[in-house]
């Protein structure tokens, strides 16, 4: 027979015991703050987990670690989860940070990019398999779909994000698109391996203010630069992003382009 601490309550009852609204308890479950199990279409929570969360909520607050330190620790945990293929843990780490208010650009740049680079280096050195790298990239793609921001407020302008033909890496385009959306741009995300004339045609047909062309394959850089020249000649601001450029730098370049448009 289960002890009282092992008994399971539905989420509404758990919320009542914690003194919060149902939606608050639901967000805690989604972020991993409150453990729950889905049974027959509803969440069930162990009494012990309710008691533990209540204890943590009312414990004396400890000074929070500096954001940079917290993100670095999160990146280490993210690396282990991605290498092990623990998608649930990946989602939990990222959503907890998002719930705490971490900007999407910080989350991508400081928590996702470093583990992906380590995994890529591990594959090139022979320490990790190619499928480990592919699986990690696929998990991050799905995660970014879950985290897609939609901030309120006036948009800075219309942007398009793509990679030119021959550059088949779609993940950098996704990261750039989400960063711009989080910074109040209306973004058309066209993905990777797109012929330059199609990028130009899209920009002309959709009154695009800013084009961001990501470069992962160094051999694609000349074509990306040439495409940017054509776009600028047609009065579309264009940014070519590549290795070594941070999302913060991309945001600043995009804002500067937006400011020029507003004048």
PyMOL commands that set and color helices and strands:
alter all, ss='L'
color gray80, all
select helices_A, chain A and resi 4-6+11-18+22-31+47-58+67-84+87-99+104-125+130-147+171-182+196-205+218-233+247-262
alter helices_A, ss='H'
color red, helices_A
select strands_A, chain A and resi 8-10+37-39+42-46+158-164+186-194+210-214+237-241
alter strands_A, ss='S'
color yellow, strands_A
deselect
rebuild
show_as cartoon
